[in-house]
Amino acid sequence: MPALEDPEIMSALEELGEGAKQVLKWVIDPQLQEQLFPLRIVFVLFGLGFLVIIIYMILRTSYMDWWFMGFLKDFLFPKIFERQMLVRKWKKIKKGMKKDFEDQWKLSVIEGANLIDRVLKEAGYGGDNLGERLTQIDKEEVINLADLIKAEAICRDVVRDPDYHLTKEQAEEIITVLEHSLKDLNVL
């Protein structure tokens, strides 16, 4: 490696330094800055336009709701929004019962049982599944507890046996029992 004291290297570095000074003088030159001023305005306007587009897209998508508003809603009003979500889910389950497909009825019954299970789990009832949680409920809390236990048994059979035949009348009965139970639990 050649030493820095070498006259050729020193002269090359001085030339490089002089070239950099010339470029810097050219960039800072007031005449050039005056000529570039309209271009700077155009780039600032483009930047502001892109900023407006980004803000618009963030507000139009659910990102802000998910990131900030969801947190704020859950923090300030946890029960109100939880209940609204459960009501929406229940309406979806009831809508599924209007279809003329046995598989859809089975799905609605299973989703309804899962909803009851979730409500009981969040209410603090212990157990690994809905059947175990139902054994811990008092008859005063859920008036139709016996019917709910029967409905849970049918739901369990539907889940275990894919060939289980479920009539629309049976499914509607189960949905009615689940709905009354949800009302007793002050969810609906």
C-alpha positions in Angstrom: 0.0 0.0 0.0 1.6 3.3 -1.1 2.2 5.9 1.6 0.0 9.0 1.7 3.1 11.2 1.6 3.6 10.1 -2.0 3.5 13.3 -4.2 1.3 11.6 -6.9 -1.3 10.5 -4.4 -1.3 13.9 -2.7 -1.8 15.7 -6.0 -4.6 13.3 -6.9 -6.3 14.0 -3.6 -5.9 17.7 -4.0 -7.5 17.5 -7.5 -10.3 15.4 -6.1 -10.8 18.0 -3.4 -10.8 20.8 -5.9 -13.3 19.0 -8.0 -15.6 18.5 -5.0 -15.3 22.2 -4.2 -16.2 23.1 -7.8 -19.3 20.8 -7.7 -20.3 22.3 -4.3 -19.9 25.8 -5.6 -22.0 25.0 -8.7 -24.8 23.4 -6.5 -24.9 26.3 -4.1 -24.7 28.9 -6.9 -27.7 31.4 -6.4 -28.4 31.5 -10.2 -28.8 27.7 -10.3 -31.0 27.8 -7.2 -33.2 30.4 -8.9 -33.5 28.2 -12.0 -34.3 25.1 -9.9 -37.0 26.9 -7.8 -39.9 25.9 -10.1 -38.7 22.3 -10.1 -38.5 22.4 -6.3 -42.2 23.6 -6.2 -43.2 20.8 -8.5 -41.5 18.2 -6.2 -43.1 19.7 -3.1 -46.5 19.5 -4.7 -45.9 15.9 -5.8 -44.9 15.1 -2.2 -48.0 16.7 -0.7 -50.2 14.9 -3.3 -48.7 11.6 -2.3 -49.1 12.4 1.3 -52.8 13.2 0.7 -53.2 9.9 -1.2 -51.6 7.9 1.6 -53.8 9.5 4.3 -56.9 8.9 2.1 -56.0 5.2 1.6 -55.3 4.7 5.3 -58.6 6.2 6.2 -60.5 4.3 3.5 -59.1 0.9 4.6 -59.7 -0.8 7.9 -56.0 -0.4 8.9 -56.6 2.5 11.2 -59.7 0.9 12.6 -57.7 -2.2 13.3 -54.6 -0.6 14.6 -55.9 2.4 16.6 -59.7 2.6 16.7 -60.0 -1.1 17.5 -57.7 -0.7 20.5 -59.5 2.5 21.6 -62.9 0.9 21.3 -61.9 -2.1 23.2 -60.2 0.0 25.9 -63.1 2.5 26.4 -66.2 0.4 25.6 -65.3 -3.3 25.7 -68.7 -4.7 26.5 -70.7 -2.6 24.1 -68.7 -3.6 21.0 -68.4 -7.2 22.2 -72.2 -7.4 22.4 -72.6 -5.8 19.0 -70.3 -8.4 17.5 -72.2 -11.2 19.2 -75.5 -9.9 17.9 -74.1 -9.6 14.4 -72.9 -13.2 14.6 -76.3 -14.4 15.9 -78.0 -12.6 13.0 -75.7 -14.4 10.6 -76.5 -17.8 12.3 -80.3 -17.1 11.9 -79.8 -16.1 8.3 -78.2 -19.4 7.7 -81.3 -21.2 8.9 -83.3 -19.6 6.1 -81.5 -21.6 3.5 -82.8 -24.9 2.3 -79.6 -27.0 2.8 -79.1 -29.5 5.6 -75.4 -28.7 5.7 -76.2 -25.1 6.3 -78.6 -25.9 9.2 -75.9 -28.1 10.7 -73.4 -25.3 10.4 -75.8 -22.8 12.0 -76.5 -25.1 14.9 -72.7 -25.7 15.4 -72.0 -22.0 15.2 -74.8 -21.3 17.7 -73.4 -23.8 20.1 -70.0 -22.3 19.7 -71.4 -18.9 20.4 -73.0 -20.1 23.6 -69.8 -21.8 24.6 -67.8 -18.6 24.0 -70.3 -16.5 26.1 -70.1 -19.0 29.0 -66.3 -19.2 28.8 -66.0 -15.4 28.9 -68.5 -15.3 31.8 -66.1 -17.4 33.8 -67.6 -20.8 33.6 -64.9 -23.5 33.7 -64.6 -26.6 31.7 -63.1 -27.8 28.5 -66.3 -27.8 26.4 -69.9 -26.6 26.4 -71.2 -29.7 28.0 -68.9 -29.2 31.0 -69.8 -25.5 31.3 -73.5 -26.3 31.2 -73.2 -28.5 34.3 -72.0 -25.4 36.2 -75.0 -23.2 35.4 -77.9 -22.8 37.8 -81.4 -23.2 36.5 -82.1 -19.6 37.6 -79.5 -18.2 35.2 -80.8 -20.1 32.2 -84.5 -21.0 32.4 -84.4 -23.6 29.6 -81.3 -25.4 30.9 -82.6 -28.9 30.3 -83.5 -28.0 26.7 -80.0 -26.4 26.2 -78.3 -29.6 27.5 -80.4 -31.6 24.9 -79.5 -29.1 22.2 -75.8 -29.4 23.1 -76.0 -33.2 22.9 -77.5 -33.0 19.4 -74.8 -30.4 18.4 -72.1 -32.8 19.7 -73.6 -35.6 17.6 -73.7 -33.4 14.5 -70.0 -32.6 14.9 -68.9 -36.2 15.6 -71.0 -37.8 12.8 -70.9 -36.1 9.4 -73.8 -38.3 8.2 -76.1 -37.3 11.1 -79.5 -36.4 9.7 -80.8 -33.1 11.0 -84.2 -32.0 10.0 -85.0 -28.3 9.6 -87.5 -28.6 12.4 -84.8 -30.0 14.8 -82.4 -27.3 13.7 -85.0 -24.5 14.2 -85.8 -26.0 17.7 -82.1 -25.9 18.6 -81.7 -22.4 17.3 -84.8 -21.3 19.4 -83.4 -22.9 22.5 -80.0 -21.2 21.9 -81.7 -17.9 21.3 -83.7 -18.1 24.6 -80.5 -19.1 26.4 -78.6 -16.1 24.9 -81.5 -13.8 26.1 -81.4 -15.3 29.6 -77.6 -14.6 29.6 -78.4 -10.9 28.5 -76.4 -11.3 25.3 -79.4 -10.6 23.0 
